[in-house]
Amino acid sequence: MRFGIIGSRLAGAYLGLLLRQAGHEVLLFDNSAGREKPCGGGVTPKALRTIPWLADRRLPHTVVDTLRLLTRRGEGADMRLVNPIHVFSRSTLDAALREDAIAAGARFFPLRASRFTAENRKWTIFAEGSAFEVDFIAGADGATSSVRAAVASRYAVSDLSLALGYYLPGIHHQNSVIAAFQEPGFQGYLWSFPRVDHSSVGIMRWLPHAEATDLRERVARFIDSHVPGPSSAKTFYAATIPSLSVASLRAQRVCGPGWALLGDAAGFADAITGEGIFYALRSAELLAQAIKAGRPADYEQAWRRDFGRDLLRAASLRERFYGSGRRGGSAVERAVRLTGRSRTVAQLANALISGDVSYDRFLTMLLVKSPWIFREYLQRSDS
Ligand SMILES: Cc1cc2nc3c(=O)[nH]c(=O)nc-3n(C[C@H](O)[C@H](O)[C@H](O)COP(=O)(O)OP(=O)(O)OC[C@H]3O[C@@H](n4cnc5c(N)ncnc54)[C@H](O)[C@@H]3O)c2cc1C
């Protein structure tokens, strides 16, 4: 079969590689693949463990073994990560994946695909004056997906978060990622990721409440206090991240006759953390498996069974996680306090970040272990 894949970064290039390995003809399209993608570049232990390509391909990265959690009141907790996070420059990561797909025989077109029409079980992709006929079209074209717009509908504002920030020269906290939480009700957080030769610093907030000037001011204050350095050489970035509600996740369909969506174009990002790299790569694997089995429509069930439950849980918890608590604090502030004072909470949070437990299991274990947690909390508060 002949596949047209729109978007050639993680989801698109990985799908292209896997489909070539299965003997299909692959056309990859991307008009800005060479540019750095706005992203922290943090790859979780679960992704490192379960995506074979990441384990096999040795690319420059930094190793982060500490997660520094901060609250707006200046409280903090340094959490040692049992399984480290690896931080990549996205241009390096995406280019390596695309090179592997091309080496496997995929044809790459540095073009913007602007229109897609279907007739007699064939698709025509129109890109910058040229037309390409394919049997199947895959939308791996990110949060602003034109394929999604053509086969389903664009995201509602309430299904997106706004992210913006800077690439800063130099590395300011070698082995740690910083996550700084804001006032109760602020659905999002600030971060700083140390990359190989620069830092990626930014903020995300649920789009209905996001205001670019406010976010830029918050990032500026954060840089002054946590990542000081020469400000003239910083490079600004802004992008949206899918943050689908429970209703949208349940209602959406990511494949149909001769088409499928994956990665950000399919809304596969964690609504609390914004993590999407794992889901982009995993969705490419699941779609490739369904195609290989000759049943592309099985992809819909496959993603729901594989990671759909986790995305739904994150979406259902987001408001509570970032919301106000009874005494004016937020749930996330309590979580930071507990992580700093209870070894049990730190262990459970490690298991969650490593992907060893789901959100559901994590919450159950917090409840089961609450007597220990309470005792540890009191002991640390007294000392
Ligand atoms: C600021 C920020 C920080 C993030 N940090 C992290 C993090 O630390 N860890 C993590 O796991 N996730 C993070 N994410 C999420 C992660 O970046 C995404 O989930 C991931 O990049 C999705 O990959 P993708 O291949 O689906 O899409 P993308 O990486 O968005 O790639 C889509 C590609 O499609 C191309 N394209 C779009 N339209 C067309 C068209 N019409 N024709 C041709 N090409 C087209 C684009 O040029 C782009 O290259 C972050 C996101 C943002 C915005």
The ligand as an ORCA input file, in Angstrom:
! r2SCAN-3c Opt
* xyz 0 1
  C       6.421     23.838     24.869
  C       6.200     22.368     24.861
  C       6.918     21.566     25.738
  C       6.738     20.164     25.711
  N       7.522     19.395     26.519
  C       7.402     18.055     26.478
  C       8.271     17.219     27.219
  O       9.209     17.688     27.889
  N       8.064     15.870     27.178
  C       7.076     15.313     26.425
  O       6.918     14.081     26.440
  N       6.248     16.081     25.665
  C       6.405     17.425     25.663
  N       5.607     18.204     24.861
  C       4.648     17.547     23.952
  C       5.382     17.026     22.699
  O       6.213     18.028     22.166
  C       4.374     16.586     21.641
  O       3.411     15.754     22.229
  C       5.061     15.860     20.492
  O       5.960     16.702     19.827
  C       4.042     15.329     19.474
  O       4.719     14.799     18.382
  P       4.036     14.720     16.955
  O       5.006     14.022     16.068
  O       2.665     14.164     17.116
  O       3.812     16.217     16.470
  P       4.831     17.423     16.286
  O       6.096     17.180     17.020
  O       4.071     18.668     16.589
  O       5.173     17.388     14.720
  C       4.214     17.744     13.764
  C       4.922     18.117     12.477
  O       3.931     18.259     11.456
  C       4.315     19.296     10.600
  N       3.128     19.802      9.904
  C       2.043     20.402     10.438
  N       1.159     20.698      9.487
  C       1.698     20.278      8.309
  C       1.275     20.329      6.956
  N       0.084     20.844      6.628
  N       2.089     19.829      5.984
  C       3.294     19.293      6.304
  N       3.745     19.231      7.586
  C       2.969     19.719      8.563
  C       4.924     20.345     11.533
  O       5.800     21.180     10.802
  C       5.671     19.447     12.540
  O       7.014     19.289     12.152
  C       5.783     19.599     24.849
  C       5.030     20.409     23.985
  C       5.252     21.783     23.970
  C       4.466     22.645     23.013
*
